[in-house]
Amino acid sequence: MSHFNVYDEENTLLMIPGPVPVHPRVLRALSRPIYGHRTSEFRALLEEIEKMLKPLFGTKGPVFMLTGSGTAGMDAAIRTFVKPGDKVLSLVAGKFSERFAEIARTAGGKVVEVNVEWGRAIKPEIVEKALREHPDTKVVTMTHNETSTGVLQPASEIAKVVKEHGAILVVDGITSVGGDYVKMDEWGLDVVVAGSQKCLGIPPGLAFVAVREELIDYIERNEESFAYYTDLKRYWEIWKKSKDLPFTGGISLFYALYESLKIIHEEGIENRIQRHRLMAKMTRAGFTALGLELFAEKGYESNTLTAVKYPPSISDKDFRAKMRAHGILVAGGQAHLKGKIFRVAHMNLTAEREVLTVLAIAELVLKELGFPVKSSGVTAAMNVYLREKGRAR
Ligand SMILES: Cc1ncc(COP(=O)(O)O)c(C=O)c1O
């Protein structure tokens, strides 16, 4: 007879930076019978979805919807705006910002990397200096919320510098859109990419590329393309004409997205962002109280995930295996940060119940592993909650 594990795969709390737990309303939407995609009903759904997405990007411009993971969106952004020989300044401060540089190279771009230590913020002065050294830069790439380090990069300040130099700013907002402020039009972010399995609250499989209205003309004039599936001109031409997609969309994922967007707008974008910010504060206070150090530069911590340094006595393998045995999946570090940090996401539906649970279980695990915890992480997080909600006595 097989042994039943209470915390089996279906009963595990996902606290990894995507995929995230999705609301039962979204799960039910996924089971909706499939209908034809070349129909007026599906086109009307797409049109409604696009309208509901725009405020999450803070733009009046179009939001292109691709069936593929977030990286497909990054690929589309690069292949649409970078032609062979174009100079691309890639701001690299982690695994995902590095990916932009890699994609730009495959598109034939002349990539200049501006490398910043992982865990640190990219200061606008560094970008200014690089742009002065490379005045022929056409495109600048950056990751808004660097998921590998837990740093929220100062996108609006960087955008100001990039605008002064007349370059196109392409931003990966895969773990910020839907969870934190993204104000494309106000800040001057030209292109922003998002993914479905993070703060937009549905399973993996859709990518989004929002483009400021000012750049539509560029897309229309785009003659040569070194992409097919990810050439945004194809998406624009059919969207403009008939609010349709050039290729078969992941229909069920669009049903799920519509439901998730309804949930997002019912909560209200501002409320949702404030909730994410409060959960981030609670998480940071909790792990600090336990006696652990945060990885991200102070003042630039992400609001959708927290990266925490391991104390020398705790092994990544043991910590995460025990967290998993107690029913919670957290993420480890990537590349050279493997074994050095763990990452806890607080995206989509994550609220006080999940944050307090993850802190309580982390405390239990640290004690099981013999780490002398400093104080209660749960109490520290609760104090933040009570203070912020104005209920402190
Ligand atoms: C900031 C960021 N960019 C890009 C990606 C890649 O997205 P995907 O795995 O959906 O292709 C991720 C995934 O974690 C991410 O967090």
Ligand as a Chemical Component Dictionary entry (heavy atoms), coordinates in Angstrom:
data_LIG
# 
_chem_comp.id                   LIG 
_chem_comp.type                 NON-POLYMER 
_chem_comp.pdbx_formal_charge   0 
_chem_comp.three_letter_code    LIG 
# 
loop_
_chem_comp_atom.comp_id 
_chem_comp_atom.atom_id 
_chem_comp_atom.alt_atom_id 
_chem_comp_atom.type_symbol 
_chem_comp_atom.charge 
_chem_comp_atom.model_Cartn_x 
_chem_comp_atom.model_Cartn_y 
_chem_comp_atom.model_Cartn_z 
_chem_comp_atom.pdbx_ordinal 
LIG C1 C1 C 0 12.274 38.689 -14.319 1  
LIG C2 C2 C 0 12.059 37.462 -15.144 2  
LIG N1 N1 N 0 12.308 37.514 -16.463 3  
LIG C3 C3 C 0 12.128 36.459 -17.256 4  
LIG C4 C4 C 0 11.703 35.249 -16.761 5  
LIG C5 C5 C 0 11.520 34.099 -17.684 6  
LIG O1 O1 O 0 10.168 33.811 -17.825 7  
LIG P1 P1 P 0 9.681  32.396 -18.382 8  
LIG O2 O2 O 0 10.303 31.362 -17.520 9  
LIG O3 O3 O 0 8.184  32.498 -18.240 10 
LIG O4 O4 O 0 10.112 32.316 -19.791 11 
LIG C6 C6 C 0 11.434 35.134 -15.396 12 
LIG C7 C7 C 0 11.037 33.843 -14.824 13 
LIG O5 O5 O 0 11.168 33.596 -13.636 14 
LIG C8 C8 C 0 11.622 36.265 -14.577 15 
LIG O6 O6 O 0 11.362 36.198 -13.268 16 
# 
loop_
_chem_comp_bond.comp_id 
_chem_comp_bond.atom_id_1 
_chem_comp_bond.atom_id_2 
_chem_comp_bond.value_order 
_chem_comp_bond.pdbx_ordinal 
LIG C1 C2 SING 1  
LIG C2 N1 SING 2  
LIG C2 C8 DOUB 3  
LIG N1 C3 DOUB 4  
LIG C3 C4 SING 5  
LIG C4 C5 SING 6  
LIG C4 C6 DOUB 7  
LIG C5 O1 SING 8  
LIG O1 P1 SING 9  
LIG P1 O2 DOUB 10 
LIG P1 O3 SING 11 
LIG P1 O4 SING 12 
LIG C6 C7 SING 13 
LIG C6 C8 SING 14 
LIG C7 O5 DOUB 15 
LIG C8 O6 SING 16 
# 
